Amino acid sequence: MVAGVCYGMVANNLPSRSDVVQMYRSKGITGMRLYSPDAQALSALRNSGISLMIDVGGTDQLAYLAASGSNASAWVRTNVQAYQGLTIKYIVAGNEVQGGDTQNIVPAIRNLNAALSAVGLGGIKVSTSVRFDVVANSYPPSAGVFAQAYMTDVARLLSSTGAPLLANVYPYFAYRDNPRDIQLNYATFRPGTTVRDDNNGLTYTSLFDAMVDAIYAALDKAGTPGLRVVISESGWPSASGFAATPDNARAYNQGLIDHVGGGTPKRPGTLLETYIFAMFNENFKLGDLVEKHFGLFNPDKSPAYTIRF
């Protein structure tokens, strides 16, 4: 069972925060990812029973948290302790951080862990959310290795704290960029394609599993074979791009929901906690037009296509 749905707010036409929380509850969605500690959303989520993954915000916030323990303590006071009745599962110290900002990930996680422990909230796990391209040599999956050294430091820190590595995994973009070599059915959980990894003998029927197992292979090589992975974003757009149709989006996201309870070939039988991107189509998203069409729902709350949770 998928753990949750990402609640992005890069739009000017979305329902109120309290209406959104009611939508999650009415649909039986038990987890939410918030991309910043939005005060109105956190207030609406009190006593909702929805478990939360909360991002600290942008790279400026990451740098602020990395700079000192007192900054992290202030952040925890303002964004965690100030709200009673929340179920916070993860705090995300940076989303898809790149370049020189990656040096702030480890100190920010350390400072947040210390700040949370100091006020008796050490059960909240702090991690960072990475793009799939932190892995090099992702085919075959067993060849996966981290592209840069900082990821080994991140993995070892997370391994020591019991926090999972959060990863954003999008078969859609892999397929869009290489439709000659990747079959659409393989990318969307439809049957018909099997790929064998000759290095370890495992067989794959979905690109999603192959991508996740490449991350596991990289973790093995970083000396952290026991580290859990949580999929902090995955989804498929329904309009305005190559292969972006309601049918493909439904096939992928329904396939994802139905699939992740069984784990992957490298980690079978282990629930793979996953957050679908995203709750709504967001009209102010930048980049390719397709970025505006990842929502399960339209801003008027109508479904973009039918899906069962």
Disulfide bonds with the S-S distance in Angstrom:
none
